[in-house]
Amino acid sequence: MEKDTKKVIDTCCSQHKNALLASSNPCQREEEEEEEEEEEEEEVKDLVQSVEMGVSQRKEASVTRSKVCLRNEVVRVGLAESFCTYVMMVFGLGSVAQVVTGQGAFGQYISINLGFGLGVALGCHIGGKVSGAHMNAAVSFTMCAFGKLGWKMLPVYVFAQLLGSFLAAGTIYAVYYEAIHTYCGGNLTVTGVKATAGIFATYPAPYLSLLGGFIDQVFGTAMLLMCLMALSDQKNKPAAAGSEPLAVGLLVLLIGISLGSNSGYAINPTRDIAPRVFTAMAGWGTDVFRAGNGWWWVPLVAPLIGGVLGAGLYKVFVELHHPPDSEQGNELLEEEYAPLQKQEHCANVCV
């Protein structure tokens, strides 16, 4: 114990001596303070240099992006619209090709509905913020008719949709080339038991007349545009932000499930005519235009009428009767505070 006590005393004494020496040597303290200041200045300089390097790198990156980025709005819209249409058609036509060539082993009619519905949803994700992802000339035409899109942009949308649909038909033909030729024995036909033209374009059921098919296409497209108007109506109950692609995809799925058996629910002029032209060039010949009593023009014209009709009906029966923004805001406030008023009333009664 005595030894430990001596060690502690000696340690304390040595520390006290060092402190006295340091305090008695002011020059040494000043030198140490100067060294510390120099070290701090060097650290600040290093920090400033690193920040400047980061800023210059960001500037270089932004310059690189500006060189690559397309600034022409028409080109940007056209590319996005063509690409999203291509994706939608690849999934849709691919699902039809799989069902037809697989003879029921790789899917049923519901597979086609799901293929087009999910294809539309993914197409909306691809081009939605750039072009609006119309993917349908009837939608573009209706938007122009109601002043939501300039008429000068209509040719851009239609050309982009035709290009995307044509390229998608070519892609699916290449992917399923062997399956198609194995299924039909190399005989590419439009009608009959082993017909394969229906993989790419729509054809009427044997019982359907031209008038019945025209009404079918007008009504199906009217339902499409009516519901699209509702899903985008900010004064009603629009689709939640971010869920619009899924909502539109489910809408197309619903139309296919309920209104598809008569003629394959084209409800889209560019979706039908571009693959039809491709099949005429790829070996099916001009029969693609003669089949169904000259059916080819019905999905080209009827959807344009149906789209304007459906959107017009929604506007007449719903959109025109929305209250002004101020009144609607007051109604929302009343709905919001109504529960609180009921609580206060209940509290007063309880007291």
C-alpha positions in Angstrom: 0.0 0.0 0.0 2.8 2.4 0.9 4.5 1.7 -2.4 1.3 2.4 -4.4 0.8 5.7 -2.5 4.3 6.8 -3.3 3.7 6.1 -7.0 0.6 8.2 -7.1 2.3 11.1 -5.3 5.3 10.9 -7.7 3.0 11.0 -10.7 1.1 14.0 -9.4 4.3 15.8 -8.7 5.7 15.2 -12.2 2.5 16.4 -13.8 2.6 19.6 -11.7 6.2 20.2 -12.7 5.4 19.9 -16.4 2.5 22.3 -16.0 4.7 24.8 -14.3 7.4 24.5 -17.0 4.8 25.0 -19.7 3.4 28.0 -18.0 6.9 29.4 -17.5 7.7 29.1 -21.2 5.3 31.5 -23.1 7.3 31.2 -26.3 6.7 27.5 -26.5 3.0 28.1 -26.1 2.9 30.7 -28.9 4.7 28.3 -31.2 2.3 25.5 -30.4 -0.7 27.9 -31.1 0.8 29.0 -34.4 1.3 25.4 -35.5 -2.3 24.6 -34.6 -3.5 27.7 -36.6 -1.5 26.6 -39.6 -2.9 23.1 -39.4 -6.5 24.5 -39.3 -5.8 26.8 -42.3 -4.5 23.8 -44.3 -7.6 21.8 -43.4 -9.8 24.7 -44.6 -7.9 25.0 -47.9 -8.3 21.2 -48.5 -12.0 21.5 -47.8 -12.4 24.4 -50.2 -10.5 22.6 -52.9 -12.6 19.5 -52.6 -15.8 21.6 -52.8 -14.5 23.4 -55.9 -13.6 20.1 -57.5 -17.1 18.7 -56.8 -18.8 21.8 -58.3 -16.6 21.6 -61.4 -17.4 17.9 -61.8 -21.2 18.7 -61.5 -20.8 21.4 -64.1 -19.0 19.1 -66.5 -21.7 16.5 -66.0 -24.5 19.0 -66.7 -22.7 20.1 -69.8 -22.4 16.5 -71.0 -26.1 15.9 -70.3 -27.1 19.0 -72.2 -25.2 17.9 -75.2 -26.9 14.5 -75.2 -30.4 15.6 -74.2 -32.9 16.3 -77.0 -34.4 19.8 -76.6 -36.9 19.7 -79.5 -40.2 19.1 -77.9 -41.7 17.5 -81.0 -38.9 15.0 -81.3 -39.0 14.1 -77.6 -42.8 13.5 -77.8 -42.6 11.5 -81.0 -39.8 9.2 -79.7 -41.6 8.6 -76.3 -44.9 8.0 -78.0 -43.4 5.6 -80.5 -41.5 3.7 -77.8 -44.4 3.3 -75.4 -46.6 2.1 -78.3 -44.0 -0.4 -79.3 -43.8 -1.8 -75.8 -47.6 -2.0 -75.4 -47.9 -3.8 -78.8 -45.1 -6.2 -78.2 -46.7 -7.5 -75.0 -50.2 -7.5 -76.6 -49.3 -9.2 -79.9 -46.9 -11.5 -78.1 -49.7 -12.8 -75.9 -51.9 -13.5 -78.9 -49.1 -15.3 -80.7 -48.5 -17.5 -77.7 -52.1 -18.4 -77.3 -52.7 -19.1 -81.0 -49.5 -21.1 -81.8 -49.7 -22.9 -78.5 -53.2 -24.1 -79.3 -54.4 -23.4 -75.8 -51.4 -25.0 -74.0 -49.8 -21.6 -73.2 -52.8 -19.5 -72.3 -56.4 -18.7 -73.0 -58.4 -15.7 -74.1 -57.8 -14.1 -70.6 -54.1 -14.2 -71.3 -54.6 -11.9 -74.3 -56.7 -9.5 -72.1 -53.9 -9.5 -69.5 -51.2 -9.0 -72.1 -52.8 -5.9 -73.6 -53.9 -4.5 -70.2 -50.5 -4.9 -68.6 -48.8 -3.7 -71.8 -50.8 -0.5 -71.7 -49.9 0.0 -68.0 -46.2 -0.4 -68.8 -46.5 1.8 -71.8 -47.9 4.6 -69.6 -44.9 4.3 -67.3 -42.6 4.7 -70.3 -44.1 7.7 -72.0 -46.6 9.1 -69.6 -44.6 12.2 -68.4 -43.3 13.0 -71.9 -46.1 12.4 -74.4 -49.0 11.4 -72.2 -48.7 7.8 -73.6 -51.8 7.9 -75.8 -50.7 4.8 -77.8 -54.1 5.2 -79.6 -55.0 7.5 -82.4 -58.6 7.7 -81.1 -57.3 9.1 -77.8 -55.1 11.7 -79.6 -57.9 12.7 -81.9 -60.3 13.1 -79.0 -57.8 15.2 -77.0 -57.5 17.5 -80.1 -61.3 17.7 -80.5 -61.7 18.8 -76.9 -58.8 21.3 -76.9 -56.4 19.3 -74.7 -53.9 18.8 -77.5 -53.0 21.0 -80.4 -54.1 19.8 -83.9 -50.6 20.4 -85.2 -49.4 17.6 -82.9 -51.9 15.1 -84.1 -49.7 14.0 -87.1 -46.8 13.5 -84.8 -48.7 11.2 -82.5 -50.3 9.2 -85.3 -47.0 8.7 -87.1 -45.3 7.7 -83.8 -48.1 5.2 -83.0 -48.0 3.7 -86.5 -44.3 3.3 -86.4 -44.3 1.7 -82.9 -47.1 -0.7 -83.9 -45.5 -1.7 -87.2 -42.1 -2.4 -85.5 -43.8 -4.4 -82.8 -45.6 -6.5 -85.4 -42.3 -7.2 -87.1 -40.6 -8.0 -83.8 -43.3 -10.6 -82.8 -43.2 -12.1 -86.3 -39.5 -12.6 -85.9 -39.7 -14.0 -82.4 -42.5 -16.4 -83.3 -41.5 -17.1 -86.9 -40.8 -20.8 -86.4 -43.9 -21.2 -84.1 -46.2 -19.6 -86.7 -44.9 -21.6 -89.6 -45.0 -24.8 -87.6 -48.5 -24.1 -86.5 -49.9 -23.3 -90.0 -47.5 -25.6 -92.0 -46.0 -22.6 -93.8 -49.4 -21.6 -95.3 -50.1 -18.0 -94.1 -53.8 -17.6 -94.2 -56.3 -14.9 -93.0 -59.3 -17.2 -92.5 -59.8 -20.8 -91.7 -58.9 -23.3 -89.0 -55.1 -22.5 -89.1 -55.5 -18.7 -89.7 -52.6 -16.7 -88.3 -53.3 -13.1 -89.5 -55.5 -12.6 -86.4 -52.3 -12.6 -84.3 -51.5 -9.1 -85.6 -54.8 -7.4 -86.6 -58.4 -7.8 -85.6 -61.1 -9.6 -87.7 -64.8 -9.9 -87.0 -66.5 -13.1 -85.8 -68.3 -15.0 -88.6 -71.7 -13.9 -87.3 -70.9 -10.2 -87.2 -72.1 -7.8 -89.9 -70.2 -4.6 -90.8 -72.9 -2.5 -89.1 -72.8 -4.6 -86.0 -69.0 -4.4 -86.0 -69.1 -0.7 -86.5 -71.4 -0.2 -83.5 -69.2 -2.6 -81.5 -66.1 -0.5 -82.2 -67.9 2.8 -81.5 -69.3 1.6 -78.2 -66.0 0.0 -77.0 -64.0 3.1 -77.8 -66.7 5.4 -76.2 -66.4 3.4 -73.0 -62.6 3.7 -73.1 -62.6 7.5 -73.5 -65.4 8.1 -71.1 -63.5 6.3 -68.3 -60.2 7.9 -69.3 -61.9 11.3 -68.9 -63.1 10.3 -65.4 -59.7 9.0 -64.4 -58.1 12.3 -65.3 -60.9 14.6 -63.9 -59.2 16.4 -61.0 -62.6 17.8 -59.8 -64.1 14.3 -59.5 -62.4 11.1 -58.3 -59.3 10.8 -60.4 -56.8 8.0 -60.1 -54.4 8.5 -57.3 -51.1 10.1 -58.2 -48.7 7.4 -59.5 -51.5 4.8 -60.0 -52.7 6.1 -63.3 -50.9 3.5 -65.4 -52.4 0.7 -63.4 -55.9 2.2 -63.6 -55.7 2.6 -67.4 -54.3 -0.9 -67.8 -57.2 -2.3 -65.7 -59.6 -0.3 -67.9 -58.3 -2.0 -71.0 -58.4 -5.4 -69.3 -62.0 -4.8 -68.4 -63.0 -3.8 -71.9 -61.3 -6.9 -73.3 -63.1 -9.1 -70.8 -66.5 -7.6 -71.4 -66.5 -6.3 -75.0 -63.9 -8.3 -76.9 -65.5 -11.4 -78.4 -67.2 -9.7 -81.4 -64.1 -8.4 -83.1 -61.1 -8.5 -80.8 -61.7 -5.0 -79.3 -59.3 -3.0 -81.5 -60.7 0.3 -80.2 -57.5 1.8 -81.7 -56.9 2.7 -85.4 -53.1 2.7 -85.3 -53.0 -0.5 -83.3 -54.9 -2.3 -86.1 -53.9 -0.8 -89.4 -50.1 -0.8 -88.9 -49.9 -4.6 -88.1 -52.4 -5.2 -90.9 -50.1 -3.5 -93.4 -47.2 -5.5 -92.1 -49.0 -8.8 -92.6 -49.8 -7.8 -96.1 -46.1 -7.3 -96.8 -44.9 -10.3 -94.8 -46.8 -13.0 -96.8 -50.5 -12.9 -96.0 -51.2 -10.7 -99.0 -54.1 -8.5 -99.8 -56.6 -10.9 -98.1 -56.0 -9.0 -94.9 -58.0 -6.1 -96.5 -60.7 -8.3 -98.2 -61.5 -10.5 -95.2 -64.7 -9.9 -93.2 -66.4 -8.1 -96.2 -63.7 -5.5 -96.2 -63.5 -5.2 -92.4 -60.2 -3.2 -92.4 -61.7 0.3 -92.4 -64.1 -0.3 -89.5 -61.4 -0.3 -86.7 -59.9 2.6 -88.6 -62.9 4.9 -88.6 -65.3 3.8 -85.8 -62.9 4.3 -82.9 -62.5 8.0 -83.9 -66.2 8.5 -83.6 -66.6 6.5 -80.5 -63.8 8.4 -78.7 -65.4 11.8 -79.3 -68.8 10.4 -78.4 -67.6 8.9 -75.1 -65.6 11.9 -74.0 -68.5 14.2 -75.0 -71.0 12.2 -72.9 -68.8 12.4 -69.9 -68.4 16.2 -70.4 -72.2 16.7 -70.9 -73.3 14.5 -68.0 -70.6 15.2 -65.4 -67.8 17.6 -66.2 -69.9 20.6 -67.2 -71.8 20.5 -63.9 -68.8 20.7 -61.5 -69.2 23.7 -59.1 -66.7 26.5 -59.4 -63.4 26.1 -57.6 -64.4 28.4 -54.7 -67.7 26.5 -54.1 -66.0 23.2 -54.3 -63.4 24.3 -51.8 -66.1 25.4 -49.4 -67.8 22.0 -49.7 -64.5 20.2 -49.0 -64.0 22.4 -45.9 -67.5 21.7 -44.7 -66.9 18.0 -45.2 -63.6 18.2 -43.3 -65.0 20.1 -40.4 -68.4 18.3 -40.2 -67.0 15.5 -37.9 -65.6 18.1 -35.5 -68.9 20.0 -35.4 -70.6 16.7 -34.6 -68.2 16.0 -31.8 -68.7 19.5 -30.3 -72.5 19.0 -30.5 -72.1 15.7 -28.8 -69.9 17.1 -26.1 -72.4 19.9 -25.4 -75.2 17.3 -25.0 -73.2 15.1 -22.8 -72.4 18.1 -20.5 
